[in-house]
Amino acid sequence: MKKKKPTAADQTFNVFNYLLFGIFTLICIYPFYYMVINTISANDLSAAGSINFLPKGLHMDNYKALLEIKGLGSAALVSIGKTVIGTVLTVLSSAFLGFMFTQDKMWKRKFWYRFVVITMYFNAGLIPMFLTMKNLHLTNTFWVYVIPTIVQPFNIILVKTYVESLPKALQEAAEIDGAGIFKVFYKVVLPTCTPILATVAIFSAVNQWNSYQDTLIYVTEQKLYSLQYLLYTYINQASSLAAMVKNSGTAAVSAAALATQQTGTSIRMTVSVIVVLPILCIYPMFQRFFVKGIMIGSVKG
């Protein structure tokens, strides 16, 4: 079959389309690029707002100072551990509960489903939550990061809606062959729910990795500090120290020292890059599942 030659209108549309999406892509990428070039540029120029498109006065002292923070290694392990374990448990619980809420044979199915969903709209508050964690002896333990986040109503709704879109014949065929409810879940449902489970994994991983308030509220032992909380305290302390050095006129500072002397801007930019970088590396691996999963999981039918 002979390929149709594009008309002038088609070519104009393609040029306009590529140009529009190219500009949109640059707009999305620029904030991350801006953060990176400000972390490797002279700190005095960065604080003055002089770094916009190209780095100036290249140096890596900001990252070196960040790596010298006491307890950074253990905090990173805590954050990685809670992100990995929390994500796996959240995905499994969301998958199983979402599947069970589609089963007519489940005892009081509608009641339990509404009981889970209603927690999206009502919250007991911070103090009752803290007292609950304390009475369960979860404060100052690693599991306080994981257990409260396992059951997520929004994720369960996504999985439930996705499972309802699957052909019922799949489960019926497995049951005819003698498969029980757990075998149906493990052998039939899980392999067919990859897109929506990848979507849930992204939501859970981002939430676990970025969270620092759980450390602020439930943890006082330094060995259990998460990376985000440690960097949060570092921002506050280092920004205050940088302001004190700037405001004290007791000694002259050379131009070279001024270029690498940390400022509030350089600290915030460096910490932001360190925190965002892992998510930026992981997201492309799940991106191909993300759109399909969120669309099918959100729209019934």
C-alpha positions in Angstrom: 0.0 0.0 0.0 1.4 3.4 -1.0 2.1 5.7 1.8 0.0 8.9 1.7 2.2 12.0 1.3 1.6 14.5 4.1 -0.1 17.7 3.0 1.1 21.2 3.9 -1.5 21.3 6.6 -0.3 18.0 8.1 3.3 19.2 8.1 2.3 22.5 9.7 0.4 20.7 12.4 3.3 18.4 13.1 5.7 21.3 13.4 3.4 23.1 15.7 2.8 20.0 17.8 6.5 19.2 18.2 7.2 22.8 19.1 4.4 23.0 21.6 5.4 19.7 23.4 9.1 20.6 23.2 8.4 23.9 25.0 6.3 22.1 27.6 9.0 19.5 28.1 11.6 22.2 28.7 9.3 23.9 31.2 9.0 20.6 33.1 12.7 19.9 33.1 14.0 23.4 33.8 13.2 23.4 37.6 15.3 20.3 38.1 18.1 21.7 35.9 18.0 25.0 37.8 18.4 23.2 41.2 21.4 21.2 39.9 23.3 24.1 38.4 22.8 26.1 41.6 24.3 23.4 43.7 27.5 23.2 41.7 27.9 27.0 41.1 29.5 29.6 43.3 27.3 29.9 46.4 27.5 33.7 46.5 26.3 34.0 42.9 23.6 31.4 43.6 22.4 33.3 46.7 22.3 36.5 44.6 20.1 34.9 42.0 22.7 35.2 39.2 22.6 31.5 38.2 19.8 30.9 35.8 20.9 29.0 32.7 24.6 28.1 33.0 26.7 27.2 36.1 29.4 29.6 37.2 32.4 28.9 39.5 32.0 25.1 39.5 32.6 23.3 42.8 31.3 20.3 44.6 31.7 21.5 48.2 28.0 21.6 48.8 27.7 17.8 48.2 30.9 17.2 50.2 29.5 19.1 53.2 26.2 17.1 52.9 28.1 13.8 52.9 29.9 14.8 56.1 26.7 15.1 58.1 26.8 12.8 61.2 24.5 9.8 60.9 23.8 10.3 57.2 24.6 6.6 56.3 22.3 5.1 58.9 19.5 7.6 58.1 19.8 6.7 54.4 19.5 3.0 55.3 16.4 3.7 57.4 14.8 5.7 54.5 15.6 3.0 52.0 14.4 0.2 54.3 11.1 1.9 55.1 10.5 2.8 51.5 11.2 -0.8 50.2 9.4 -2.7 53.0 6.5 -0.2 53.2 6.0 -0.2 49.5 6.0 -4.0 49.2 3.5 -4.4 52.1 1.3 -1.6 50.9 1.1 -3.1 47.4 0.3 -6.6 48.7 -2.4 -5.3 51.1 -3.9 -3.1 48.5 -3.9 -5.9 45.9 -5.4 -8.5 48.3 -8.1 -6.2 49.9 -9.0 -4.7 46.5 -9.4 -8.3 45.2 -11.4 -9.5 48.2 -13.8 -6.5 48.0 -14.9 -7.8 44.6 -15.8 -11.2 46.0 -19.5 -11.7 46.7 -18.7 -14.6 49.0 -16.8 -12.3 51.4 -18.6 -12.0 54.7 -20.1 -8.5 55.2 -18.2 -7.3 52.1 -20.0 -4.0 51.6 -19.8 -3.1 55.3 -16.0 -3.7 55.4 -15.5 -1.8 52.2 -17.4 1.2 53.4 -15.6 1.0 56.7 -12.3 1.3 54.9 -13.4 4.0 52.6 -14.9 6.2 55.3 -11.4 6.6 56.8 -10.5 8.8 53.8 -13.0 11.4 55.1 -12.6 11.2 58.9 -9.4 11.4 60.9 -9.0 11.1 64.6 -6.2 13.7 64.7 -2.6 13.8 65.7 -2.9 13.3 69.4 -5.1 10.1 69.3 -2.8 8.8 66.6 0.3 9.4 68.7 -1.4 7.8 71.8 -2.4 4.8 69.7 1.2 4.3 68.4 2.5 4.7 71.9 0.1 2.2 73.4 1.0 -0.3 70.7 4.7 0.2 71.6 5.5 1.4 68.1 7.1 4.7 69.0 10.9 4.7 68.7 10.8 1.6 66.6 11.4 1.1 62.9 7.9 -0.4 62.4 6.2 2.9 63.2 7.3 4.0 59.6 5.7 0.9 58.0 2.6 -0.4 59.9 0.4 2.8 59.8 0.8 3.1 56.1 0.0 -0.5 55.0 -3.7 0.0 54.4 -4.3 2.9 52.1 -8.0 3.3 51.1 -7.3 5.2 47.9 -5.0 2.5 46.6 -7.5 -0.2 47.5 -10.2 1.6 45.5 -7.9 1.7 42.5 -7.1 -2.0 42.7 -10.8 -2.9 43.3 -11.9 -1.0 40.3 -9.2 -2.5 38.1 -10.0 -6.1 39.3 -13.7 -5.5 38.4 -12.6 -4.6 34.9 -11.0 -8.1 34.4 -13.1 -10.9 32.8 -14.8 -13.0 35.5 -14.1 -16.0 33.4 -10.5 -16.0 34.5 -11.4 -16.6 38.1 -14.3 -19.0 37.2 -11.9 -21.2 35.2 -9.4 -21.3 38.0 -12.1 -22.3 40.5 -13.3 -25.0 38.2 -9.8 -26.4 38.3 -9.9 -26.5 42.1 -8.1 -23.3 42.9 -9.0 -21.7 46.3 -9.3 -18.0 47.0 -5.6 -17.5 47.8 -4.5 -19.5 44.8 -6.8 -17.4 42.5 -5.3 -14.3 44.0 -1.7 -15.4 43.6 -1.9 -17.2 40.3 -4.6 -15.3 38.4 -5.2 -11.8 39.9 -1.6 -10.6 40.7 -0.1 -11.4 37.3 -2.9 -9.5 35.5 -2.8 -6.5 37.8 0.8 -5.3 37.0 -0.2 -1.9 35.7 -2.3 -0.9 38.7 0.1 -2.4 41.1 3.0 -0.4 39.5 0.9 2.7 40.0 0.3 1.9 43.7 4.0 1.2 44.1 4.9 4.6 42.7 2.4 6.4 45.0 3.6 4.4 48.1 7.3 4.8 47.3 7.1 8.5 46.8 5.1 9.0 50.0 7.4 6.8 52.1 10.6 8.4 50.7 9.4 12.0 51.1 7.9 11.6 54.6 9.7 13.2 57.5 6.8 14.0 59.9 6.6 10.4 61.1 10.1 10.8 62.5 9.3 14.2 63.9 6.2 12.9 65.8 7.1 9.3 66.8 10.9 9.0 67.0 13.4 10.5 69.4 16.3 8.0 68.9 18.9 9.3 66.5 19.7 5.9 65.1 16.1 5.7 63.7 16.1 9.1 62.1 15.1 9.0 58.4 17.1 10.8 55.7 14.5 13.4 55.1 14.2 14.3 58.7 18.0 14.5 59.1 18.2 16.8 56.0 15.3 18.8 57.4 17.2 19.5 60.6 20.3 20.2 58.6 18.6 22.8 56.5 17.4 24.6 59.7 20.7 24.4 61.5 22.9 25.2 58.5 20.7 28.1 57.3 20.8 29.6 60.7 24.6 29.2 60.8 25.0 30.7 57.4 22.8 33.7 58.4 24.9 34.2 61.5 28.2 34.1 59.5 26.7 36.5 57.0 25.5 39.0 59.6 28.7 38.9 61.7 31.3 41.4 60.3 34.1 40.3 62.6 36.4 38.9 59.9 37.0 39.5 56.2 36.3 36.6 53.9 38.3 35.9 50.7 36.5 35.7 47.4 37.4 32.0 47.0 36.0 31.2 50.5 32.8 33.3 49.8 32.2 31.3 46.6 32.1 27.9 48.5 30.7 29.2 51.8 27.3 27.6 52.3 24.2 29.8 52.1 20.5 29.1 52.8 19.9 28.9 49.0 22.8 26.4 48.4 21.7 24.2 51.3 18.1 24.1 50.2 19.0 23.3 46.6 21.5 20.6 47.5 19.1 18.9 49.8 16.3 19.1 47.2 18.5 17.4 44.6 19.6 14.6 47.0 16.0 13.9 48.0 14.5 14.0 44.5 17.2 12.1 42.7 16.2 8.6 43.8 12.6 9.1 42.7 13.7 10.5 39.4 15.8 7.3 38.8 13.0 4.9 39.8 10.1 6.6 38.1 11.1 5.8 34.5 11.1 2.0 35.3 7.4 2.2 36.2 6.3 4.9 33.8 5.1 2.5 31.1 2.6 1.0 33.5 1.6 4.2 35.2 -0.8 5.7 32.6 -2.6 2.5 31.8 -2.9 1.6 35.5 -4.2 4.9 36.7 -6.7 5.2 33.8 -8.1 1.7 34.2 -8.0 1.8 37.9 -9.9 5.1 38.1 -12.7 4.5 35.6 -15.1 1.7 36.0 -16.4 -0.1 32.9 
